[in-house]
Amino acid sequence: MGNQVDKLSHLSYAEVPTVDPNGADPDDGPRIGVSYIFSNDDDELEEGSAGDGSRAADPNQEEKQFNPGEEVECAVFNRGDCIYEKRATSSSLNAYSPENLLNKCKAGDLVEFVATGQYPHWAVYVGDFQVVHLHRAEVKNSFLTDASQGRRCRIVNDFYRFKPLGADVVVQNAMEQVGLKDRELSWRNSECFAAWCRFGKREFKMGGEIRIGKQPYRFKIFVSDKHSHVLEFQSLEDMVMEKRRSDHLGRTAVLQELKGHLSRVEEAQSEPANEPEPQEHISHMLYNL
């Protein structure tokens, strides 16, 4: 199978096993466990095409809308250590026009392009107004303004809490991959590629971790100041894919999805348990993938 990833449909929260109908995350309470095999995400569509395959407007024609209130606040933990965090109180969430961001970028910085209703797109700034990024199954060297495609952008060096490599090494990592495409690629999306360039961790690569045993990664979605919802994953790349799916949906849709799931869980728990629930069967199948 190599670096090719079979496309499987994403499971909705209705199919995720849980024993906590309130969605709370007490320290000593049960967790929601799930493991996925995902396809690539943000670079599947051709430029100028809509999601249904029809022709869309020129992506560079006008600035795309970005609503900061739709950002999903979340954190990621690996065996108790926080390795990623995005909260509304962070100054790192401030997004700028590409022209304004160029005044802030330094070689080796991670840049995220954002627009409401779209997957975030990540790139490595390599200097001279240029970035290296994974787009449409190819690693490309582009001008930052071209790579933005009308989206707002920001520097996201502090989202992941791994120790970064030196700026010159980050740039070298990125530039050495330019031109790779299709079967030559080792990353599922632009975020995994850019993060690998900056931190050098093999966990960002496809197959960088073996999906067996207990799920060491916990993806926590902050529902409110007092409540959160947690999913567990066996690999960092699977966790990144689910995080990006949440970013694509936006906060309103994610919370609505969780609300619908938890309502179905409450209904299921109120029924007599004469036979095993189908969710448990799905759980074991997923863990063995």
C-alpha positions as CSV (number, residue, x, y, z in Angstrom):
1,M,0.0,0.0,0.0
2,G,3.0,2.3,0.5
3,N,2.1,5.9,1.2
4,Q,-1.3,5.6,-0.4
5,V,-4.2,5.9,2.1
6,D,-7.5,4.2,1.5
7,K,-10.4,6.7,1.5
8,L,-12.9,5.8,4.2
9,S,-15.8,8.0,5.2
10,H,-15.5,9.8,8.5
11,L,-17.6,8.4,11.3
12,S,-20.0,10.8,12.8
13,Y,-20.2,11.3,16.6
14,A,-23.2,9.1,16.6
15,E,-20.9,6.2,15.9
16,V,-18.3,7.1,18.5
17,P,-18.5,5.0,21.7
18,T,-19.0,6.9,24.9
19,V,-20.1,6.4,28.4
20,D,-20.3,10.1,29.4
21,P,-23.6,11.6,28.2
22,N,-22.8,15.0,29.7
23,G,-19.6,15.5,27.7
24,A,-17.8,16.5,30.8
25,D,-14.1,15.7,31.3
26,P,-13.5,14.9,34.9
27,D,-9.9,13.9,35.6
28,D,-10.9,10.5,37.0
29,G,-13.8,9.9,34.6
30,P,-14.1,7.8,31.4
31,R,-12.8,9.0,28.1
32,I,-14.3,8.8,24.6
33,G,-12.1,6.4,22.6
34,V,-11.9,6.2,18.9
35,S,-9.3,5.6,16.2
36,Y,-9.7,6.5,12.5
37,I,-8.1,5.9,9.2
38,F,-8.5,9.1,7.2
39,S,-8.0,10.3,3.6
40,N,-6.2,13.5,2.7
41,D,-8.3,16.6,3.4
42,D,-7.7,20.2,2.2
43,D,-5.9,19.7,-1.1
44,E,-8.3,17.3,-2.7
45,L,-10.1,19.9,-4.7
46,E,-8.7,21.5,-7.8
47,E,-8.3,25.3,-7.7
48,G,-11.4,26.9,-9.1
49,S,-13.6,23.9,-8.3
50,A,-16.4,23.8,-5.8
51,G,-16.9,20.8,-3.5
52,D,-19.6,19.3,-5.8
53,G,-17.2,19.4,-8.8
54,S,-18.7,22.5,-10.4
55,R,-16.7,25.5,-11.3
56,A,-16.3,28.0,-8.5
57,A,-15.2,31.6,-8.5
58,D,-11.5,32.5,-8.9
59,P,-9.9,31.8,-5.5
60,N,-7.8,34.9,-5.8
61,Q,-10.6,37.2,-6.9
62,E,-11.6,38.5,-3.5
63,E,-10.8,38.1,0.1
64,K,-12.6,35.1,1.8
65,Q,-14.6,35.6,4.9
66,F,-13.1,34.7,8.3
67,N,-15.1,34.7,11.5
68,P,-12.9,34.4,14.6
69,G,-15.9,33.4,16.6
70,E,-16.2,30.2,14.7
71,E,-12.8,28.9,15.7
72,V,-12.9,25.7,17.7
73,E,-11.0,26.0,21.0
74,C,-9.1,22.9,21.7
75,A,-6.0,21.2,23.2
76,V,-4.1,18.0,22.5
77,F,-2.4,15.9,25.1
78,N,0.1,13.1,24.7
79,R,0.3,10.9,27.9
80,G,-0.6,13.9,30.0
81,D,1.6,16.5,28.4
82,C,0.0,19.3,26.4
83,I,1.5,19.3,22.9
84,Y,-1.0,21.7,21.2
85,E,-3.3,24.4,22.3
86,K,-5.6,26.9,20.6
87,R,-7.6,29.2,22.9
88,A,-9.5,32.4,22.1
89,T,-7.4,34.3,24.6
90,S,-4.2,33.7,22.6
91,S,-2.7,36.5,20.6
92,S,-1.6,33.9,18.0
93,L,-5.2,33.8,16.7
94,N,-5.0,37.3,15.3
95,A,-5.2,37.0,11.5
96,Y,-3.9,39.5,9.0
97,S,-3.9,40.1,5.3
98,P,-1.0,38.4,3.4
99,E,0.6,41.8,2.7
100,N,0.6,42.8,6.4
101,L,1.8,39.4,7.6
102,L,4.9,39.7,5.4
103,N,6.2,42.4,7.7
104,K,6.0,40.0,10.6
105,C,7.4,36.8,9.1
106,K,10.9,35.4,9.7
107,A,12.5,32.4,7.9
108,G,11.4,29.2,9.5
109,D,8.0,30.5,10.7
110,L,4.9,28.4,10.4
111,V,2.1,30.2,8.6
112,E,-1.6,29.3,8.7
113,F,-4.1,30.5,6.1
114,V,-7.6,30.6,7.4
115,A,-11.2,31.2,6.0
116,T,-14.5,30.2,7.5
117,G,-15.8,26.9,6.2
118,Q,-12.5,25.8,4.8
119,Y,-9.7,23.6,6.0
120,P,-6.8,25.6,7.3
121,H,-3.7,25.6,5.0
122,W,-0.2,25.5,6.5
123,A,3.1,26.6,5.0
124,V,6.7,27.2,6.0
125,Y,8.0,30.8,5.4
126,V,11.4,30.5,3.8
127,G,12.2,34.1,3.2
128,D,12.1,36.5,0.2
129,F,8.2,36.7,0.5
130,Q,8.0,32.9,-0.3
131,V,6.6,29.8,1.4
132,V,6.9,26.1,0.9
133,H,3.7,24.2,1.3
134,L,1.9,20.9,0.4
135,H,-0.9,21.7,-2.0
136,R,-2.9,19.4,-4.3
137,A,-0.6,16.4,-3.6
138,E,2.6,18.3,-4.4
139,V,5.2,20.3,-2.3
140,K,5.4,23.7,-3.9
141,N,7.5,26.9,-3.5
142,S,5.1,29.9,-3.8
143,F,4.9,33.5,-3.0
144,L,3.0,33.9,0.3
145,T,0.4,36.2,-1.4
146,D,-0.3,33.6,-4.0
147,A,-0.5,30.7,-1.5
148,S,-3.1,32.7,0.5
149,Q,-5.7,32.5,-2.2
150,G,-7.7,35.3,-0.6
151,R,-7.5,33.9,2.9
152,R,-6.3,35.7,6.1
153,C,-3.1,34.4,7.6
154,R,-1.2,34.2,10.8
155,I,2.0,32.9,12.4
156,V,1.4,29.8,14.4
157,N,4.8,28.8,15.8
158,D,3.3,28.4,19.3
159,F,0.3,26.2,18.6
160,Y,2.4,23.0,18.9
161,R,4.6,22.9,22.0
162,F,7.4,20.7,20.6
163,K,10.9,22.1,20.6
164,P,11.6,23.7,17.2
165,L,14.6,23.1,15.1
166,G,16.9,25.9,14.1
167,A,15.4,28.3,11.5
168,D,18.0,27.3,8.9
169,V,17.2,23.6,9.4
170,V,13.5,24.3,9.1
171,V,14.0,26.1,5.8
172,Q,16.3,23.3,4.6
173,N,13.8,20.7,5.5
174,A,11.1,22.5,3.5
175,M,13.2,23.4,0.4
176,E,14.5,19.8,0.1
177,Q,11.0,18.5,-0.4
178,V,9.9,20.9,-3.2
179,G,8.7,19.0,-6.2
180,L,7.7,15.8,-4.3
181,K,4.3,14.7,-5.4
182,D,1.8,11.8,-5.2
183,R,3.4,8.5,-4.1
184,E,6.6,10.3,-3.1
185,L,4.8,12.2,-0.3
186,S,5.0,11.2,3.4
187,W,2.4,13.6,4.8
188,R,-1.4,13.6,4.6
189,N,-1.9,17.4,4.6
190,S,-0.3,20.8,4.6
191,E,-0.3,21.0,8.4
192,C,1.5,17.7,9.0
193,F,4.1,18.7,6.3
194,A,4.8,22.2,7.8
195,A,4.9,20.9,11.4
196,W,7.4,18.1,10.3
197,C,9.6,20.7,8.7
198,R,9.7,22.8,11.9
199,F,9.8,20.1,14.6
200,G,11.3,17.1,12.7
201,K,9.1,14.6,14.4
202,R,8.4,11.4,12.4
203,E,4.9,11.2,14.1
204,F,3.7,13.8,11.6
205,K,4.5,11.4,8.7
206,M,2.1,8.8,7.4
207,G,2.8,5.6,9.2
208,G,5.1,7.3,11.7
209,E,3.4,5.5,14.6
210,I,1.9,2.0,14.9
211,R,-1.8,2.1,15.6
212,I,-2.0,-0.7,18.3
213,G,-2.7,-0.7,21.9
214,K,-4.0,2.2,24.0
215,Q,-4.7,5.6,22.5
216,P,-2.0,8.0,23.8
217,Y,-3.4,11.2,22.2
218,R,-6.3,13.0,23.7
219,F,-8.0,15.7,21.6
220,K,-10.0,18.0,23.9
221,I,-12.7,20.3,22.5
222,F,-13.6,23.1,24.9
223,V,-17.4,23.3,24.9
224,S,-17.6,26.0,27.6
225,D,-15.5,27.2,30.5
226,K,-16.5,24.2,32.6
227,H,-17.1,21.5,30.0
228,S,-15.1,19.8,27.4
229,H,-15.4,16.8,25.1
230,V,-12.5,14.4,24.6
231,L,-11.6,11.9,21.8
232,E,-8.6,9.6,22.0
233,F,-6.4,8.6,19.1
234,Q,-3.6,6.1,18.5
235,S,-1.5,8.4,16.3
236,L,-0.7,12.0,16.0
237,E,-1.6,12.2,12.3
238,D,-5.1,10.8,13.0
239,M,-5.6,13.4,15.7
240,V,-4.5,16.2,13.3
241,M,-7.0,15.0,10.8
242,E,-9.8,15.2,13.3
243,K,-8.7,18.6,14.5
244,R,-8.7,19.9,11.0
245,R,-12.1,18.5,10.4
246,S,-13.4,20.4,13.4
247,D,-11.7,23.6,12.0
248,H,-13.4,23.0,8.7
249,L,-16.8,22.6,10.3
250,G,-16.5,25.6,12.6
251,R,-17.5,25.9,16.3
252,T,-21.3,26.1,15.7
253,A,-21.4,23.0,13.6
254,V,-19.1,21.0,15.9
255,L,-21.1,21.9,19.0
256,Q,-24.4,21.0,17.2
257,E,-22.8,17.6,16.2
258,L,-21.8,16.9,19.7
259,K,-25.2,17.9,21.1
260,G,-26.9,15.5,18.7
261,H,-24.5,12.7,19.6
262,L,-25.0,13.2,23.3
263,S,-28.8,13.2,23.0
264,R,-28.7,9.9,21.2
265,V,-26.4,8.5,23.9
266,E,-28.8,9.5,26.6
267,E,-31.7,7.8,24.7
268,A,-29.6,4.6,24.2
269,Q,-28.7,4.5,27.9
270,S,-32.4,4.9,28.9
271,E,-33.4,1.7,27.0
272,P,-33.1,-1.8,28.5
273,A,-29.7,-3.3,27.8
274,N,-30.9,-6.7,26.6
275,E,-28.1,-7.1,24.1
276,P,-24.8,-5.4,23.4
277,E,-25.0,-2.0,21.8
278,P,-23.7,-1.8,18.2
279,Q,-21.4,1.1,19.2
280,E,-19.2,-1.4,21.2
281,H,-18.7,-3.5,18.1
282,I,-17.7,-0.6,16.0
283,S,-15.3,0.4,18.8
284,H,-13.4,-2.9,18.7
285,M,-13.2,-2.8,14.9
286,L,-11.7,0.6,14.9
287,Y,-9.1,-0.2,17.5
288,N,-7.9,-3.1,15.4
289,L,-7.4,-1.0,12.2
